[in-house]
Amino acid sequence: MKKAEAIVQLLYYTEENDLVVNCPQLGIIGVSEDLPEIKNLSKEVVLSVFEGKLNQRISRFKSKTEFIENLFLNEYWEIIGDDFKIKPLDYFIEKYSYLENTLAIENIKIIKYKFEYSTETIEQLENLFKEVNRMIREE
């Protein structure tokens, strides 16, 4: 199987004392718990909050596989041959109008990274995708 080359765009900004993390491509949209005195947000802090949101969202399902299957069912992800793609952030900005309002906020930041980047979260998602893809092929 080819490595996925989908780019994930992680959109984040501050709202009062909250760090807001949006990543609709993974079905993760929400506000973090209060983080006191947020000033200059580092990439590490944002990824840490994102990973927390990811684990929180996964825990709502019976298994990690079910979580990934849900992403396909809701058309966040699409399989193309041996590869897959994630719908671009623009699609979700049109679909969820409040994200467009968010983009006008001055302190908004967007992190873009590809699935082959070596972070634990991305490796975890790659493995989950491979597992689901294998299940689909076996059916």
Buried (B, 14 or more C-beta within 10 A) or exposed (E): EEEBEBBBBBBBBBEEEBBBBBBBBBBBBEBBEEEEEBEEBEEEBBBBBBBBBBEEBBEEEEEBBEBBBBBBEEEBBEEEEEBBBBBEBEBBBEEBEEBEEBEEEEEBEEBEBEBEEEEEBBEBBBEBBEBBBEEEEEE
